[in-house]
Amino acid sequence: MNLNQVTIPSLDLKKSIPFYKKLGLKLIVEALPHYARFECPNGNATFSIHQTDKLPQGDGIYVYFECDRLDEQVDKIKSQGITFELDPTDQKWLWREARLKDVDGNQLILFYAGTNRLNPPWRLKKG
């Protein structure tokens, strides 16, 4: 099994689409006003947004995007006027993360974890 895509809600795709393009995603489907899909710059995963009348309550949705050159990517995105809530920071779980919210308040985490993404020291052993 392989993850194909993640879909998140948006109140207004006309505002969301330019935001995600600034993050570096490539728009491949635009079915306004209800749906848009993006291709991630690396790998085969896609990311989509769908129009909704109401956003989730509480913590909402967290989406993680892995970036090999996290600090450079954050600087590039900032240069396009996007604000981060947390600049790239080394975390105790051995990832480096930067956090921001999209136009609908969905939490986005850009990160670099290297080998610790799939093989942290606390990974369960086979058997």
C-alpha positions in Angstrom: 0.0 0.0 0.0 1.2 3.5 -0.8 -0.3 6.9 0.1 -1.7 8.5 -3.0 -3.0 11.8 -1.7 -4.3 13.8 1.2 -7.4 16.1 0.7 -8.1 19.0 3.0 -11.1 21.3 3.2 -11.2 24.9 2.2 -13.9 27.6 2.3 -12.5 29.3 -0.9 -10.4 27.6 -3.4 -9.7 30.8 -5.3 -7.7 31.9 -2.2 -6.2 28.5 -1.4 -4.8 27.7 -4.9 -2.4 30.6 -5.1 -1.2 29.9 -1.5 -0.3 26.3 -2.3 1.4 27.3 -5.6 3.6 29.7 -3.5 4.6 26.7 -1.4 5.9 25.0 -4.5 3.1 22.6 -5.4 2.1 22.2 -9.0 -1.6 22.6 -9.9 -2.7 19.7 -12.0 -6.5 19.7 -11.6 -8.6 22.8 -11.3 -12.4 22.1 -11.0 -13.6 25.3 -9.5 -15.3 26.0 -7.2 -15.2 22.5 -5.7 -11.9 20.8 -6.2 -8.2 21.3 -7.0 -5.3 18.9 -7.0 -1.6 19.5 -6.8 1.5 17.4 -7.6 4.2 17.5 -5.0 7.6 18.5 -6.4 9.3 15.3 -5.2 7.9 11.8 -5.2 4.6 10.6 -6.5 2.1 11.9 -3.9 -0.6 14.5 -4.7 -2.3 16.9 -2.4 -5.9 18.2 -2.9 -8.3 20.7 -1.5 -12.1 20.6 -1.7 -14.6 23.3 -1.1 -16.7 23.0 2.1 -19.2 25.2 3.8 -17.7 24.5 7.3 -14.2 23.8 8.5 -13.4 21.2 11.1 -13.5 22.3 14.8 -10.8 21.8 17.3 -7.2 21.2 16.3 -8.2 20.5 12.7 -5.9 19.0 10.2 -2.1 18.7 10.2 -0.2 18.1 7.0 3.5 17.4 6.9 5.6 18.1 3.8 9.2 16.8 3.8 11.9 19.2 2.4 15.5 18.1 1.9 16.6 21.8 2.1 14.2 23.0 4.7 15.8 26.3 5.6 16.2 27.3 2.0 12.6 26.3 1.2 11.3 28.3 4.1 13.3 31.4 3.0 11.9 31.0 -0.5 8.3 30.8 0.7 8.8 33.8 3.1 10.1 35.8 0.1 6.6 35.4 -1.4 5.0 37.0 1.6 3.9 33.9 3.5 4.3 34.1 7.3 5.5 31.2 9.4 4.4 30.6 13.0 7.6 28.7 13.7 10.9 29.1 11.8 13.0 26.0 11.2 13.6 24.5 14.7 15.3 21.3 15.8 12.8 19.2 17.7 13.3 16.6 20.4 11.9 13.9 18.1 15.0 14.5 15.9 13.2 16.4 13.1 13.7 20.0 12.0 10.4 21.7 11.5 8.8 24.9 10.4 5.1 25.6 10.9 2.5 27.8 9.2 -1.2 27.8 8.5 -2.9 28.0 5.2 -5.7 30.5 4.4 -8.3 28.2 6.1 -6.2 27.6 9.3 -5.0 24.1 8.4 -1.7 23.5 10.1 1.2 22.8 7.7 4.5 21.5 8.9 7.5 21.6 6.6 10.2 19.3 7.9 13.4 17.5 7.4 14.0 14.2 9.3 16.6 12.3 7.3 16.8 8.7 8.3 14.9 9.5 11.5 11.6 9.8 9.6 11.3 6.0 9.2 14.0 4.8 11.5 14.1 6.8 14.7 16.0 5.3 17.7 12.7 4.3 19.3 11.4 2.5 16.2 9.7 -0.9 17.1 11.8 -3.9 16.3 10.5 -6.5 13.9 9.2 -9.7 15.4 
